[in-house]
Amino acid sequence: MTNIRVRSQESGVRRDELIRCEGVWKIYNEGRPHEVQALADVSLEIKKGSFTILNGPSGSGKTTLLALLGTMDRPSRGGIFMKGKDITGFSDTALSTLRRDSIGFVFQNFNLIPRLSAWENVSTPLIPAGVSEKGRRDRAMVLLEKLGLADRASHAPEELSGGEQQRVAIARALINNPEIIILDEPTSNIDAEATDILIDILKNLKSDSKTLLVSTHDQVLRPHADTVFELKRGRLAGITHD
């Protein structure tokens, strides 16, 4: 299959470009008997303030690509650029700082800490920064109120519905005011009502100039996206723009 290329890196950086992949490959156990090619020669761009979907069936490579774009993993080959800077060669410390300051993650299973209340879960990213307990609570409560969860702030995750847990995870992702919000399969563990609430939240985040990057096999979010990248067997198989 001929890969779809968006633009050569030699053509410069557009003012609205936030993230760019150039010929990205991800190969696990490379050169070994059980080598797995998860991504092959993927090139794409993500604009600032856009709502972008990585779409494809299980095994298409979308979650692998999401991890690379979110700096949680490194490509085997190729380059990843953020705001024109090649972050492929960044140190682990530099990537960690980039994630902390610029990227908020909402994981498929939410990854909330069971023994902590909703507000405590939301505020955990503030602990390494030395923010006081009162400061953490105040900032967490602002976000929980915006997401309709102020009255659930003292509840543990097991006392919350799937949709409520997801909103707590979204609040946690927003606590450091990142530019990029990454969501992995956000509709897989919530019902239709919670999905409608999620869509409204995503629309509001986009209105606030957040850049949304979503990995999903579900079609329900597609009408609300600016760009959909279709992945198939680790390759970019199609691009749809709004």
C-alpha positions as protocol buffer text, in pm:
chain_id: "A"
residue {
  index: 1
  type: MET
  ca { x: 0 y: 0 z: 0 }
}
residue {
  index: 2
  type: THR
  ca { x: 126 y: 347 z: -87 }
}
residue {
  index: 3
  type: ASN
  ca { x: 137 y: 563 z: 223 }
}
residue {
  index: 4
  type: ILE
  ca { x: -42 y: 898 z: 226 }
}
residue {
  index: 5
  type: ARG
  ca { x: 193 y: 1187 z: 294 }
}
residue {
  index: 6
  type: VAL
  ca { x: 79 y: 1525 z: 416 }
}
residue {
  index: 7
  type: ARG
  ca { x: 382 y: 1746 z: 359 }
}
residue {
  index: 8
  type: SER
  ca { x: 759 y: 1723 z: 343 }
}
residue {
  index: 9
  type: GLN
  ca { x: 942 y: 1861 z: 645 }
}
residue {
  index: 10
  type: GLU
  ca { x: 1161 y: 2073 z: 415 }
}
residue {
  index: 11
  type: SER
  ca { x: 863 y: 2294 z: 328 }
}
residue {
  index: 12
  type: GLY
  ca { x: 879 y: 2471 z: 664 }
}
residue {
  index: 13
  type: VAL
  ca { x: 644 y: 2504 z: 958 }
}
residue {
  index: 14
  type: ARG
  ca { x: 302 y: 2661 z: 918 }
}
residue {
  index: 15
  type: ARG
  ca { x: 185 y: 2897 z: 1190 }
}
residue {
  index: 16
  type: ASP
  ca { x: -112 y: 2672 z: 1270 }
}
residue {
  index: 17
  type: GLU
  ca { x: 93 y: 2352 z: 1287 }
}
residue {
  index: 18
  type: LEU
  ca { x: 125 y: 2199 z: 1634 }
}
residue {
  index: 19
  type: ILE
  ca { x: 236 y: 1838 z: 1579 }
}
residue {
  index: 20
  type: ARG
  ca { x: 389 y: 1673 z: 1276 }
}
residue {
  index: 21
  type: CYS
  ca { x: 499 y: 1317 z: 1202 }
}
residue {
  index: 22
  type: GLU
  ca { x: 752 y: 1247 z: 927 }
}
residue {
  index: 23
  type: GLY
  ca { x: 789 y: 887 z: 814 }
}
residue {
  index: 24
  type: VAL
  ca { x: 721 y: 739 z: 1158 }
}
residue {
  index: 25
  type: TRP
  ca { x: 765 y: 366 z: 1217 }
}
residue {
  index: 26
  type: LYS
  ca { x: 715 y: 168 z: 1537 }
}
residue {
  index: 27
  type: ILE
  ca { x: 855 y: -183 z: 1542 }
}
residue {
  index: 28
  type: TYR
  ca { x: 855 y: -400 z: 1852 }
}
residue {
  index: 29
  type: ASN
  ca { x: 1122 y: -671 z: 1894 }
}
residue {
  index: 30
  type: GLU
  ca { x: 1292 y: -542 z: 1581 }
}
residue {
  index: 31
  type: GLY
  ca { x: 1520 y: -800 z: 1421 }
}
residue {
  index: 32
  type: ARG
  ca { x: 1392 y: -1077 z: 1646 }
}
residue {
  index: 33
  type: PRO
  ca { x: 1177 y: -1379 z: 1556 }
}
residue {
  index: 34
  type: HIS
  ca { x: 860 y: -1219 z: 1699 }
}
residue {
  index: 35
  type: GLU
  ca { x: 904 y: -876 z: 1539 }
}
residue {
  index: 36
  type: VAL
  ca { x: 581 y: -673 z: 1526 }
}
residue {
  index: 37
  type: GLN
  ca { x: 542 y: -377 z: 1291 }
}
residue {
  index: 38
  type: ALA
  ca { x: 284 y: -158 z: 1466 }
}
residue {
  index: 39
  type: LEU
  ca { x: 328 y: 153 z: 1247 }
}
residue {
  index: 40
  type: ALA
  ca { x: 482 y: 191 z: 900 }
}
residue {
  index: 41
  type: ASP
  ca { x: 590 y: 522 z: 742 }
}
residue {
  index: 42
  type: VAL
  ca { x: 317 y: 743 z: 891 }
}
residue {
  index: 43
  type: SER
  ca { x: 328 y: 1113 z: 807 }
}
residue {
  index: 44
  type: LEU
  ca { x: 62 y: 1360 z: 924 }
}
residue {
  index: 45
  type: GLU
  ca { x: 1 y: 1703 z: 1074 }
}
residue {
  index: 46
  type: ILE
  ca { x: -220 y: 1825 z: 1357 }
}
residue {
  index: 47
  type: LYS
  ca { x: -323 y: 2189 z: 1371 }
}
residue {
  index: 48
  type: LYS
  ca { x: -342 y: 2406 z: 1681 }
}
residue {
  index: 49
  type: GLY
  ca { x: -691 y: 2420 z: 1827 }
}
residue {
  index: 50
  type: SER
  ca { x: -818 y: 2134 z: 1612 }
}
residue {
  index: 51
  type: PHE
  ca { x: -1022 y: 1825 z: 1698 }
}
residue {
  index: 52
  type: THR
  ca { x: -842 y: 1532 z: 1539 }
}
residue {
  index: 53
  type: ILE
  ca { x: -946 y: 1167 z: 1541 }
}
residue {
  index: 54
  type: LEU
  ca { x: -725 y: 864 z: 1484 }
}
residue {
  index: 55
  type: ASN
  ca { x: -976 y: 607 z: 1360 }
}
residue {
  index: 56
  type: GLY
  ca { x: -938 y: 239 z: 1289 }
}
residue {
  index: 57
  type: PRO
  ca { x: -1018 y: -112 z: 1407 }
}
residue {
  index: 58
  type: SER
  ca { x: -834 y: -293 z: 1684 }
}
residue {
  index: 59
  type: GLY
  ca { x: -477 y: -358 z: 1573 }
}
residue {
  index: 60
  type: SER
  ca { x: -468 y: -68 z: 1327 }
}
residue {
  index: 61
  type: GLY
  ca { x: -196 y: 114 z: 1521 }
}
residue {
  index: 62
  type: LYS
  ca { x: -402 y: 409 z: 1643 }
}
residue {
  index: 63
  type: THR
  ca { x: -322 y: 361 z: 2013 }
}
residue {
  index: 64
  type: THR
  ca { x: 47 y: 313 z: 1931 }
}
residue {
  index: 65
  type: LEU
  ca { x: 44 y: 636 z: 1731 }
}
residue {
  index: 66
  type: LEU
  ca { x: -140 y: 814 z: 2011 }
}
residue {
  index: 67
  type: ALA
  ca { x: 134 y: 710 z: 2255 }
}
residue {
  index: 68
  type: LEU
  ca { x: 403 y: 845 z: 2021 }
}
residue {
  index: 69
  type: LEU
  ca { x: 224 y: 1176 z: 1966 }
}
residue {
  index: 70
  type: GLY
  ca { x: 177 y: 1205 z: 2341 }
}
residue {
  index: 71
  type: THR
  ca { x: 551 y: 1145 z: 2400 }
}
residue {
  index: 72
  type: MET
  ca { x: 480 y: 836 z: 2609 }
}
residue {
  index: 73
  type: ASP
  ca { x: 685 y: 627 z: 2363 }
}
residue {
  index: 74
  type: ARG
  ca { x: 947 y: 685 z: 2097 }
}
residue {
  index: 75
  type: PRO
  ca { x: 937 y: 592 z: 1728 }
}
residue {
  index: 76
  type: SER
  ca { x: 1169 y: 326 z: 1590 }
}
residue {
  index: 77
  type: ARG
  ca { x: 1232 y: 548 z: 1287 }
}
residue {
  index: 78
  type: GLY
  ca { x: 1118 y: 885 z: 1161 }
}
residue {
  index: 79
  type: GLY
  ca { x: 1062 y: 1216 z: 1335 }
}
residue {
  index: 80
  type: ILE
  ca { x: 798 y: 1377 z: 1552 }
}
residue {
  index: 81
  type: PHE
  ca { x: 790 y: 1755 z: 1566 }
}
residue {
  index: 82
  type: MET
  ca { x: 606 y: 1979 z: 1811 }
}
residue {
  index: 83
  type: LYS
  ca { x: 582 y: 2349 z: 1729 }
}
residue {
  index: 84
  type: GLY
  ca { x: 856 y: 2289 z: 1473 }
}
residue {
  index: 85
  type: LYS
  ca { x: 1098 y: 2127 z: 1718 }
}
residue {
  index: 86
  type: ASP
  ca { x: 1214 y: 1771 z: 1658 }
}
residue {
  index: 87
  type: ILE
  ca { x: 1132 y: 1606 z: 1991 }
}
residue {
  index: 88
  type: THR
  ca { x: 1248 y: 1262 z: 1878 }
}
residue {
  index: 89
  type: GLY
  ca { x: 1589 y: 1315 z: 2034 }
}
residue {
  index: 90
  type: PHE
  ca { x: 1467 y: 1480 z: 2354 }
}
residue {
  index: 91
  type: SER
  ca { x: 1592 y: 1327 z: 2678 }
}
residue {
  index: 92
  type: ASP
  ca { x: 1348 y: 1141 z: 2901 }
}
residue {
  index: 93
  type: THR
  ca { x: 1354 y: 1437 z: 3140 }
}
residue {
  index: 94
  type: ALA
  ca { x: 1277 y: 1684 z: 2862 }
}
residue {
  index: 95
  type: LEU
  ca { x: 989 y: 1468 z: 2736 }
}
residue {
  index: 96
  type: SER
  ca { x: 853 y: 1438 z: 3090 }
}
residue {
  index: 97
  type: THR
  ca { x: 858 y: 1817 z: 3125 }
}
residue {
  index: 98
  type: LEU
  ca { x: 685 y: 1855 z: 2788 }
}
residue {
  index: 99
  type: ARG
  ca { x: 409 y: 1615 z: 2895 }
}
residue {
  index: 100
  type: ARG
  ca { x: 363 y: 1789 z: 3228 }
}
residue {
  index: 101
  type: ASP
  ca { x: 338 y: 2136 z: 3080 }
}
residue {
  index: 102
  type: SER
  ca { x: 165 y: 2078 z: 2747 }
}
residue {
  index: 103
  type: ILE
  ca { x: -30 y: 1751 z: 2740 }
}
residue {
  index: 104
  type: GLY
  ca { x: -325 y: 1617 z: 2939 }
}
residue {
  index: 105
  type: PHE
  ca { x: -418 y: 1249 z: 2914 }
}
residue {
  index: 106
  type: VAL
  ca { x: -755 y: 1078 z: 2955 }
}
residue {
  index: 107
  type: PHE
  ca { x: -695 y: 705 z: 2951 }
}
residue {
  index: 108
  type: GLN
  ca { x: -943 y: 443 z: 2832 }
}
residue {
  index: 109
  type: ASN
  ca { x: -987 y: 297 z: 3181 }
}
residue {
  index: 110
  type: PHE
  ca { x: -952 y: 643 z: 3347 }
}
residue {
  index: 111
  type: ASN
  ca { x: -669 y: 526 z: 3580 }
}
residue {
  index: 112
  type: LEU
  ca { x: -816 y: 689 z: 3889 }
}
residue {
  index: 113
  type: ILE
  ca { x: -660 y: 607 z: 4227 }
}
residue {
  index: 114
  type: PRO
  ca { x: -919 y: 406 z: 4430 }
}
residue {
  index: 115
  type: ARG
  ca { x: -828 y: 535 z: 4776 }
}
residue {
  index: 116
  type: LEU
  ca { x: -852 y: 902 z: 4676 }
}
residue {
  index: 117
  type: SER
  ca { x: -1161 y: 1119 z: 4643 }
}
residue {
  index: 118
  type: ALA
  ca { x: -1257 y: 1281 z: 4314 }
}
residue {
  index: 119
  type: TRP
  ca { x: -1094 y: 1615 z: 4399 }
}
residue {
  index: 120
  type: GLU
  ca { x: -781 y: 1440 z: 4525 }
}
residue {
  index: 121
  type: ASN
  ca { x: -755 y: 1243 z: 4199 }
}
residue {
  index: 122
  type: VAL
  ca { x: -795 y: 1562 z: 3998 }
}
residue {
  index: 123
  type: SER
  ca { x: -524 y: 1741 z: 4195 }
}
residue {
  index: 124
  type: THR
  ca { x: -255 y: 1469 z: 4193 }
}
residue {
  index: 125
  type: PRO
  ca { x: -52 y: 1632 z: 3912 }
}
residue {
  index: 126
  type: LEU
  ca { x: -9 y: 1939 z: 4136 }
}
residue {
  index: 127
  type: ILE
  ca { x: 165 y: 1748 z: 4415 }
}
residue {
  index: 128
  type: PRO
  ca { x: 512 y: 1737 z: 4251 }
}
residue {
  index: 129
  type: ALA
  ca { x: 488 y: 2114 z: 4200 }
}
residue {
  index: 130
  type: GLY
  ca { x: 454 y: 2164 z: 4578 }
}
residue {
  index: 131
  type: VAL
  ca { x: 107 y: 2318 z: 4565 }
}
residue {
  index: 132
  type: SER
  ca { x: -56 y: 2325 z: 4909 }
}
residue {
  index: 133
  type: GLU
  ca { x: -352 y: 2100 z: 4989 }
}
residue {
  index: 134
  type: LYS
  ca { x: -585 y: 2400 z: 4995 }
}
residue {
  index: 135
  type: GLY
  ca { x: -447 y: 2523 z: 4664 }
}
residue {
  index: 136
  type: ARG
  ca { x: -489 y: 2178 z: 4510 }
}
residue {
  index: 137
  type: ARG
  ca { x: -845 y: 2149 z: 4635 }
}
residue {
  index: 138
  type: ASP
  ca { x: -941 y: 2499 z: 4517 }
}
residue {
  index: 139
  type: ARG
  ca { x: -810 y: 2437 z: 4166 }
}
residue {
  index: 140
  type: ALA
  ca { x: -967 y: 2092 z: 4149 }
}
residue {
  index: 141
  type: MET
  ca { x: -1305 y: 2224 z: 4262 }
}
residue {
  index: 142
  type: VAL
  ca { x: -1309 y: 2488 z: 3986 }
}
residue {
  index: 143
  type: LEU
  ca { x: -1274 y: 2216 z: 3725 }
}
residue {
  index: 144
  type: LEU
  ca { x: -1516 y: 1974 z: 3892 }
}
residue {
  index: 145
  type: GLU
  ca { x: -1777 y: 2249 z: 3907 }
}
residue {
  index: 146
  type: LYS
  ca { x: -1731 y: 2324 z: 3536 }
}
residue {
  index: 147
  type: LEU
  ca { x: -1782 y: 1956 z: 3461 }
}
residue {
  index: 148
  type: GLY
  ca { x: -2092 y: 1926 z: 3680 }
}
residue {
  index: 149
  type: LEU
  ca { x: -1927 y: 1723 z: 3955 }
}
residue {
  index: 150
  type: ALA
  ca { x: -1896 y: 1967 z: 4244 }
}
residue {
  index: 151
  type: ASP
  ca { x: -2138 y: 1760 z: 4452 }
}
residue {
  index: 152
  type: ARG
  ca { x: -1932 y: 1444 z: 4387 }
}
residue {
  index: 153
  type: ALA
  ca { x: -1595 y: 1592 z: 4484 }
}
residue {
  index: 154
  type: SER
  ca { x: -1559 y: 1387 z: 4804 }
}
residue {
  index: 155
  type: HIS
  ca { x: -1666 y: 1057 z: 4649 }
}
residue {
  index: 156
  type: ALA
  ca { x: -1423 y: 776 z: 4574 }
}
residue {
  index: 157
  type: PRO
  ca { x: -1406 y: 640 z: 4217 }
}
residue {
  index: 158
  type: GLU
  ca { x: -1609 y: 329 z: 4304 }
}
residue {
  index: 159
  type: GLU
  ca { x: -1893 y: 557 z: 4414 }
}
residue {
  index: 160
  type: LEU
  ca { x: -1908 y: 723 z: 4072 }
}
residue {
  index: 161
  type: SER
  ca { x: -2063 y: 609 z: 3744 }
}
residue {
  index: 162
  type: GLY
  ca { x: -1844 y: 543 z: 3442 }
}
residue {
  index: 163
  type: GLY
  ca { x: -1932 y: 880 z: 3294 }
}
residue {
  index: 164
  type: GLU
  ca { x: -1856 y: 1058 z: 3620 }
}
residue {
  index: 165
  type: GLN
  ca { x: -1523 y: 879 z: 3649 }
}
residue {
  index: 166
  type: GLN
  ca { x: -1438 y: 993 z: 3298 }
}
residue {
  index: 167
  type: ARG
  ca { x: -1519 y: 1354 z: 3384 }
}
residue {
  index: 168
  type: VAL
  ca { x: -1291 y: 1329 z: 3688 }
}
residue {
  index: 169
  type: ALA
  ca { x: -1019 y: 1201 z: 3454 }
}
residue {
  index: 170
  type: ILE
  ca { x: -1083 y: 1492 z: 3216 }
}
residue {
  index: 171
  type: ALA
  ca { x: -1060 y: 1739 z: 3505 }
}
residue {
  index: 172
  type: ARG
  ca { x: -728 y: 1580 z: 3607 }
}
residue {
  index: 173
  type: ALA
  ca { x: -603 y: 1615 z: 3248 }
}
residue {
  index: 174
  type: LEU
  ca { x: -692 y: 1986 z: 3258 }
}
residue {
  index: 175
  type: ILE
  ca { x: -544 y: 2071 z: 3598 }
}
residue {
  index: 176
  type: ASN
  ca { x: -216 y: 2206 z: 3455 }
}
residue {
  index: 177
  type: ASN
  ca { x: -396 y: 2391 z: 3174 }
}
residue {
  index: 178
  type: PRO
  ca { x: -228 y: 2195 z: 2891 }
}
residue {
  index: 179
  type: GLU
  ca { x: -252 y: 2294 z: 2527 }
}
residue {
  index: 180
  type: ILE
  ca { x: -317 y: 1938 z: 2409 }
}
residue {
  index: 181
  type: ILE
  ca { x: -576 y: 1693 z: 2544 }
}
residue {
  index: 182
  type: ILE
  ca { x: -534 y: 1328 z: 2443 }
}
residue {
  index: 183
  type: LEU
  ca { x: -819 y: 1077 z: 2486 }
}
residue {
  index: 184
  type: ASP
  ca { x: -784 y: 705 z: 2420 }
}
residue {
  index: 185
  type: GLU
  ca { x: -1110 y: 529 z: 2322 }
}
residue {
  index: 186
  type: PRO
  ca { x: -1320 y: 773 z: 2530 }
}
residue {
  index: 187
  type: THR
  ca { x: -1659 y: 618 z: 2446 }
}
residue {
  index: 188
  type: SER
  ca { x: -1567 y: 255 z: 2517 }
}
residue {
  index: 189
  type: ASN
  ca { x: -1654 y: 251 z: 2888 }
}
residue {
  index: 190
  type: ILE
  ca { x: -1949 y: 490 z: 2905 }
}
residue {
  index: 191
  type: ASP
  ca { x: -2317 y: 478 z: 2807 }
}
residue {
  index: 192
  type: ALA
  ca { x: -2504 y: 689 z: 2550 }
}
residue {
  index: 193
  type: GLU
  ca { x: -2602 y: 961 z: 2798 }
}
residue {
  index: 194
  type: ALA
  ca { x: -2243 y: 998 z: 2918 }
}
residue {
  index: 195
  type: THR
  ca { x: -2129 y: 1006 z: 2554 }
}
residue {
  index: 196
  type: ASP
  ca { x: -2357 y: 1304 z: 2487 }
}
residue {
  index: 197
  type: ILE
  ca { x: -2207 y: 1482 z: 2789 }
}
residue {
  index: 198
  type: LEU
  ca { x: -1857 y: 1396 z: 2662 }
}
residue {
  index: 199
  type: ILE
  ca { x: -1932 y: 1547 z: 2321 }
}
residue {
  index: 200
  type: ASP
  ca { x: -2047 y: 1872 z: 2485 }
}
residue {
  index: 201
  type: ILE
  ca { x: -1727 y: 1879 z: 2694 }
}
residue {
  index: 202
  type: LEU
  ca { x: -1509 y: 1827 z: 2386 }
}
residue {
  index: 203
  type: LYS
  ca { x: -1691 y: 2107 z: 2202 }
}
residue {
  index: 204
  type: ASN
  ca { x: -1632 y: 2341 z: 2496 }
}
residue {
  index: 205
  type: LEU
  ca { x: -1264 y: 2246 z: 2515 }
}
residue {
  index: 206
  type: LYS
  ca { x: -1222 y: 2318 z: 2146 }
}
residue {
  index: 207
  type: SER
  ca { x: -1394 y: 2654 z: 2197 }
}
residue {
  index: 208
  type: ASP
  ca { x: -1131 y: 2721 z: 2465 }
}
residue {
  index: 209
  type: SER
  ca { x: -861 y: 2665 z: 2198 }
}
residue {
  index: 210
  type: LYS
  ca { x: -753 y: 2326 z: 2328 }
}
residue {
  index: 211
  type: THR
  ca { x: -613 y: 2085 z: 2072 }
}
residue {
  index: 212
  type: LEU
  ca { x: -800 y: 1755 z: 2096 }
}
residue {
  index: 213
  type: LEU
  ca { x: -647 y: 1427 z: 1982 }
}
residue {
  index: 214
  type: VAL
  ca { x: -872 y: 1123 z: 2011 }
}
residue {
  index: 215
  type: SER
  ca { x: -811 y: 757 z: 1932 }
}
residue {
  index: 216
  type: THR
  ca { x: -1134 y: 567 z: 1862 }
}
residue {
  index: 217
  type: HIS
  ca { x: -1298 y: 296 z: 1655 }
}
residue {
  index: 218
  type: ASP
  ca { x: -1641 y: 445 z: 1733 }
}
residue {
  index: 219
  type: GLN
  ca { x: -1810 y: 662 z: 1470 }
}
residue {
  index: 220
  type: VAL
  ca { x: -2015 y: 875 z: 1710 }
}
residue {
  index: 221
  type: LEU
  ca { x: -1745 y: 1141 z: 1753 }
}
residue {
  index: 222
  type: ARG
  ca { x: -1662 y: 1164 z: 1385 }
}
residue {
  index: 223
  type: PRO
  ca { x: -1915 y: 1439 z: 1288 }
}
residue {
  index: 224
  type: HIS
  ca { x: -1759 y: 1671 z: 1546 }
}
residue {
  index: 225
  type: ALA
  ca { x: -1397 y: 1634 z: 1432 }
}
residue {
  index: 226
  type: ASP
  ca { x: -1204 y: 1868 z: 1203 }
}
residue {
  index: 227
  type: THR
  ca { x: -983 y: 1590 z: 1070 }
}
residue {
  index: 228
  type: VAL
  ca { x: -1005 y: 1210 z: 1076 }
}
residue {
  index: 229
  type: PHE
  ca { x: -697 y: 1002 z: 1001 }
}
residue {
  index: 230
  type: GLU
  ca { x: -788 y: 646 z: 905 }
}
residue {
  index: 231
  type: LEU
  ca { x: -536 y: 381 z: 1007 }
}
residue {
  index: 232
  type: LYS
  ca { x: -522 y: 29 z: 870 }
}
residue {
  index: 233
  type: ARG
  ca { x: -258 y: -230 z: 957 }
}
residue {
  index: 234
  type: GLY
  ca { x: -25 y: 36 z: 1088 }
}
residue {
  index: 235
  type: ARG
  ca { x: -45 y: 265 z: 785 }
}
residue {
  index: 236
  type: LEU
  ca { x: -227 y: 587 z: 714 }
}
residue {
  index: 237
  type: ALA
  ca { x: -504 y: 476 z: 481 }
}
residue {
  index: 238
  type: GLY
  ca { x: -715 y: 789 z: 444 }
}
residue {
  index: 239
  type: ILE
  ca { x: -772 y: 1149 z: 557 }
}
residue {
  index: 240
  type: THR
  ca { x: -1107 y: 1325 z: 595 }
}
residue {
  index: 241
  type: HIS
  ca { x: -1135 y: 1698 z: 662 }
}
residue {
  index: 242
  type: ASP
  ca { x: -1446 y: 1874 z: 784 }
}
